[in-house]
Amino acid sequence: MKHLALFLSSFCSLHLSSAAPPNILYVMSDDHTSQAVGCYGSRLAKLNPTPTLDKLAAEGMRFDRVFCTNSICTPSRATILTGQCSQTNGVTDLNGVLPPERQYLPLEMRKTGYLTAMIGKWHLEAEPLSFDYYNVLPGQGKYFDPDFIVRGEKRWPKSIEKHTGYVSDVITDIGLDWLEKRDKTKPFFLMLHHKAPHDMFEFAPRYADYLQDTEIPEPDNLYDQPATGFGSIATRGANDSLVHRIGTSVSKRHPVRNYGIDFNISPGLDDHEYTHQAYQEYLKHYLRCVKSVDDNLARLFDYLKKNGLFDNTIIIYTSDQGMMLGEHDYIDKRWMYDESMRMPFIMRYPPQDQIRFGEHRPHQQHRLRAHHAGTRWHPSPFADAGPQFRRRPRRQAAHELAHRDLLPLLDAPHASR
């Protein structure tokens, strides 16, 4: 994802000479893997977990091969904000710090005249001072009655505002309030980051009955893991000595870190039934948190529509990484498996001369596939996403950014035209 910022700044500079450059709404959830987004067609799609996101994808573009470069929250977020891989930006683990002078994405957007805001989960330790406005959760934040750090009289991070309610609702409320009160003479760039569906998957009470009587489809490789030949000595250990110690499990495989323990599944059950019940509880809790994000996106989009902003706003939805939903009997991310590193990425911007259907380019490196309005895009090159929001001749992107321009993907003519 390390070229997102360059893409957005490049894209928006196309409109700098126009009377109404596009606004940008960048929504990012935490651990919302593509398997749990309906339009990606996974085993969970028939549950219809994300109708709002599915509609957004149908009206825009869905990218199928978007991968993070470091599948854990803080490093992935730093990569998005800097356009640099972890070894370059220095944020390699959960304790990483990204100082304001290296928060390149908002700095670059402000240079192009955008009003910038960061709302929700920040998780980068240092103050998000490069944004015009911020209202962020401290660390992981809380699911219920969350505190937020604001720019105030006290030094970071001492200025705290307390809120009542569920975190997805509160983050959306703060976003809507900022949109209403912002300086409307400038285009906005709003990064709205949800905490959900990060563990331990505390859902709002209104979702307690959601999926209650539903059997959640299981991955084919949930049971009897690790399978013969799966993994290496690094994950299995010599003579399989680490099999029961590496990787939090759904099943009893890991004796201390498994979701059967977390969800109070009876240890007296046989291994298969224990795994089955633990998986069902895990996915139901997870998808209820996903539901809160999707429903709040509907609130946000309704505001944009009522205020005449929906069709002049580039809307992007993604997650900071993927998530293992029982595949290989794993939960969490971190691992270099497809489910862990693959991110959902959906983009909507109505003008057909700006986001158009793609043509097949067989000579190119096939690292991304996208879909537009239900029609298949063919593979196109993609180099993660980071600072791609400004068009190159107008202003050179910060020299620190390692970038590749993604605009040719959006500019490609419709294959049938």
Helices and strands as residue ranges (DSSP letters): H 4-13, E 23-29, G 34-36, G 38-40, G 45-47, H 51-59, E 61-67, H 73-82, H 86-89, G 100-102, H 104-111, E 115-121, E 133-137, E 147-150, E 160-162, H 167-181, E 188-193, G 205-207, H 233-236, G 238-240, H 259-262, H 271-306, G 310-312, E 313-319, E 324-325, G 327-329, E 331-332, H 338-341, E 342-348, E 370-372, E 375-376, E 387-390, H 407-411
